[in-house]
Amino acid sequence: MIKLKPKLEINFNNEIVDNRNRVKYQKQENNVLFWNRIYYIGKDKKRIKEITYILDESFPNPERKIIDGKNDFEIFIWSSGESVIKVIITTIDGNKYTRYFNFKFEDELKQAINNRDKKGIEFVNIGDND
């Protein structure tokens, strides 16, 4: 008999505006990198033991294993564009689920620019590296 894995609500989100209402960026060579928070959203957080994010090889430390569910299994990355992130979710009962998160922040960036004055969003250059 084949044992089926129980269903798990798996959703992820990303944001570029931090908890202090800032968009952080930095120049690096010919790119502008933006700070991003990527995190789990869903009602099954208590069933999750760890989440492993596998980023593109161009990122430093492309494989990031997170065991802290208090902060929604969040990671922070600096990115200049979009990519696909492989996500492996391990539940407390040992089941593994693999998903692919289409990471992009263009819409969030446009919204932050448009709401800069209305919502007091500040754009902060944390340093030039070029």
C-alpha positions in Angstrom: 0.0 0.0 0.0 1.3 3.5 -0.9 1.3 6.0 1.9 0.4 9.4 0.7 1.9 12.5 2.2 -0.6 14.7 4.0 -1.5 18.0 2.3 0.5 21.0 3.3 -0.3 24.6 2.6 2.9 26.0 1.0 3.1 29.6 -0.1 5.9 32.1 -0.1 6.1 35.8 -0.3 8.7 38.5 -0.7 8.9 42.1 0.2 11.4 44.9 -0.3 10.0 47.5 2.2 11.5 46.7 5.6 9.8 47.1 9.0 11.1 50.6 9.2 9.4 51.6 5.9 12.7 51.7 3.9 13.8 50.2 0.6 17.5 49.4 0.9 19.7 49.3 -2.1 23.3 49.3 -3.1 25.2 49.7 -6.3 27.5 46.9 -7.3 29.4 47.0 -10.5 26.8 47.8 -13.2 23.8 46.6 -11.1 21.7 48.0 -8.4 20.9 45.4 -5.8 17.8 45.6 -3.6 17.3 44.0 -0.2 14.5 41.4 -0.2 12.8 39.4 2.6 11.5 36.0 1.4 9.3 34.1 3.8 6.7 31.3 4.3 3.0 32.2 4.5 0.4 29.7 5.4 -1.5 28.0 8.2 0.7 24.9 8.5 3.8 26.6 9.9 3.6 24.5 13.1 4.0 21.4 11.0 7.2 22.6 9.4 10.6 21.6 10.9 12.8 23.4 8.4 12.9 25.0 5.0 15.8 24.9 2.6 16.0 27.6 0.0 18.2 26.8 -3.0 19.1 30.1 -4.8 20.8 30.6 -8.1 24.5 29.7 -8.0 25.4 33.4 -8.4 24.3 34.1 -4.8 26.8 33.7 -1.9 25.8 30.6 0.1 23.1 29.6 -2.4 21.7 26.8 -0.1 20.1 28.2 3.0 18.5 26.0 5.6 16.2 27.8 8.1 14.9 26.2 11.2 13.4 29.3 12.8 9.7 29.3 12.3 9.2 32.3 14.6 10.1 34.6 11.8 8.2 32.7 9.1 11.4 30.8 8.0 12.6 34.0 6.5 15.8 34.7 4.5 17.2 38.0 3.3 18.9 38.4 0.0 20.3 41.2 -2.2 19.1 40.9 -5.8 18.9 42.9 -9.0 16.2 40.9 -10.7 14.0 37.8 -10.7 14.9 34.1 -10.5 13.3 30.8 -9.6 14.1 29.6 -6.1 13.9 25.9 -5.3 12.3 25.4 -1.8 12.4 22.1 0.1 10.1 21.9 3.1 10.7 19.3 5.8 7.8 18.6 8.2 8.2 17.5 11.8 7.0 14.1 10.8 9.8 13.8 8.2 7.9 14.4 5.0 9.6 16.5 2.3 7.9 18.8 -0.2 9.6 20.5 -3.0 8.3 23.7 -4.6 9.6 26.4 -6.9 9.1 30.0 -5.9 9.1 32.6 -8.8 11.0 35.3 -7.0 10.5 38.8 -8.5 10.1 42.2 -7.0 9.5 44.6 -9.9 5.9 45.2 -8.9 6.8 45.8 -5.3 9.5 48.2 -6.3 7.1 50.2 -8.6 4.5 50.3 -5.8 7.2 51.6 -3.3 8.3 54.3 -5.8 4.7 55.4 -6.4 3.9 55.4 -2.6 7.1 57.1 -1.6 5.5 60.3 -0.5 2.0 59.0 0.5 3.4 56.3 2.8 6.7 57.9 3.8 8.8 55.2 2.2 12.5 56.0 2.3 15.0 54.8 -0.3 18.3 54.2 1.5 21.6 53.6 -0.3 23.5 51.4 2.1 26.8 51.8 0.2 28.3 52.0 -3.2 30.6 49.1 -4.2 31.6 50.3 -7.7 
